[in-house]
Amino acid sequence: MSSIQSIHEEQRLSELYRYSILDTPPESAFDDLAKLAAFICSTPISLVSLVDTDRMWFKAKVGLSVDELPRIDGFFSNVVLGDDLHVQIARQPE
């Protein structure tokens, strides 16, 4: 991680913790956003997620039963740190 990325990450985490939203109960506004995103994108899974130092925590979710995933298990670490990310989307023929 470069020094600029490190500073950005410290600022991002500071703001995240300032909101005191991690590990809070479900809220209908966030649940509605996750449902709307799944509907608009026609996807079986939709998440409103927050990434702290160790994990990606789901404030709201559609189509997934877990509440969080370790940060190292996903591509979201690269996105949070500002690294380039190339994702290929494969769709089944309709």
SULTA-V774354 format. One record per residue. N is the residue number from 0. SS is DSSP state (~ for helix, > for strand, _ for the rest). OMEGA is omega in radians with two decimals (* if undefined). Layout:
n=N ss=SS omega=OMEGA
n=N ss=SS omega=OMEGA
//
This chain:
n=0 ss=_ omega=3.12
n=1 ss=_ omega=-3.14
n=2 ss=~ omega=3.10
n=3 ss=~ omega=3.09
n=4 ss=~ omega=3.14
n=5 ss=~ omega=3.12
n=6 ss=~ omega=3.11
n=7 ss=~ omega=-3.13
n=8 ss=~ omega=3.10
n=9 ss=~ omega=3.12
n=10 ss=~ omega=3.14
n=11 ss=~ omega=3.13
n=12 ss=~ omega=3.11
n=13 ss=~ omega=3.12
n=14 ss=~ omega=3.12
n=15 ss=~ omega=-3.12
n=16 ss=~ omega=3.12
n=17 ss=~ omega=-3.14
n=18 ss=_ omega=3.11
n=19 ss=_ omega=-3.10
n=20 ss=_ omega=-3.11
n=21 ss=_ omega=3.09
n=22 ss=_ omega=3.05
n=23 ss=_ omega=-3.14
n=24 ss=_ omega=3.07
n=25 ss=_ omega=3.08
n=26 ss=_ omega=-3.04
n=27 ss=~ omega=-3.14
n=28 ss=~ omega=3.12
n=29 ss=~ omega=3.10
n=30 ss=~ omega=3.12
n=31 ss=~ omega=3.09
n=32 ss=~ omega=3.13
n=33 ss=~ omega=3.11
n=34 ss=~ omega=3.14
n=35 ss=~ omega=3.12
n=36 ss=~ omega=3.11
n=37 ss=~ omega=-3.14
n=38 ss=~ omega=-3.10
n=39 ss=~ omega=-3.08
n=40 ss=~ omega=-3.10
n=41 ss=_ omega=-3.13
n=42 ss=_ omega=3.12
n=43 ss=_ omega=-3.11
n=44 ss=_ omega=3.06
n=45 ss=> omega=-3.08
n=46 ss=> omega=2.86
n=47 ss=> omega=-2.98
n=48 ss=> omega=3.09
n=49 ss=> omega=-3.07
n=50 ss=> omega=3.04
n=51 ss=_ omega=-3.04
n=52 ss=_ omega=-2.99
n=53 ss=_ omega=-2.96
n=54 ss=> omega=2.95
n=55 ss=> omega=-3.08
n=56 ss=> omega=-3.07
n=57 ss=> omega=3.07
n=58 ss=> omega=3.09
n=59 ss=> omega=-3.09
n=60 ss=> omega=3.03
n=61 ss=> omega=3.03
n=62 ss=_ omega=3.13
n=63 ss=_ omega=-3.06
n=64 ss=_ omega=-3.12
n=65 ss=_ omega=-3.12
n=66 ss=_ omega=-3.12
n=67 ss=> omega=3.05
n=68 ss=> omega=3.06
n=69 ss=> omega=-3.09
n=70 ss=~ omega=-3.09
n=71 ss=~ omega=-3.05
n=72 ss=~ omega=-3.06
n=73 ss=_ omega=3.11
n=74 ss=_ omega=-3.08
n=75 ss=~ omega=3.09
n=76 ss=~ omega=3.11
n=77 ss=~ omega=-3.14
n=78 ss=~ omega=-3.13
n=79 ss=~ omega=-3.11
n=80 ss=_ omega=3.10
n=81 ss=_ omega=3.10
n=82 ss=_ omega=3.05
n=83 ss=_ omega=3.14
n=84 ss=_ omega=3.11
n=85 ss=_ omega=-3.10
n=86 ss=_ omega=3.03
n=87 ss=_ omega=3.13
n=88 ss=_ omega=3.10
n=89 ss=_ omega=3.13
n=90 ss=_ omega=3.05
n=91 ss=_ omega=3.09
n=92 ss=_ omega=-3.13
n=93 ss=_ omega=*
//
